[in-house]
Amino acid sequence: MLTLNQAYESLYFELKEYERLGIPIFMEGYLVSPLQIVLAHMIRETGVYTYMRDYEMNEEGDVEKLGFHKVHQ
């Protein structure tokens, strides 16, 4: 089982790969960096919401855009 820090590090490197592939990452409609997503996940640990991923695909089934949306628990 991953520690919380390992989970954040894993998320960061996963999102960096999407960024390297040229896939834009959005949070609540704003273009953001992988670090901004990880920091938002770290902050939300004390809140009453979480983030849901939204993958937008093209006709070939490839990810074109990745979004994160706040969801209240």
Residue, then its C-alpha position, 0 to 999 in steps of 0.5 A: m500500500l502506498t503512503l500518501n506522499q508516494a501516492y502524490e508522487s505517483l499522481y505527479f509523474e502520471l500527470k507529467e506524462y500526459e503533459r509530455l504527450g501534449i495532453p492539456i490538463f484542466m481543473e474546474g475549466y482552467l488549464v493547470s500544471p501537474l503540480q497544481i493538481v497535486l497541490a489541490h489534492m493535498i489541500r483537499e485532504t482537509g476539506v469536504y470534497t474530492y476531485m473526479r477525473d474526466y477523460e475526453m477522447n478522440e474518435e480513435g479512443d486516445v485521450e485528448k484532454l484531462g479534466f479534474h472537477k470538484v465533487h462534494q462528498 
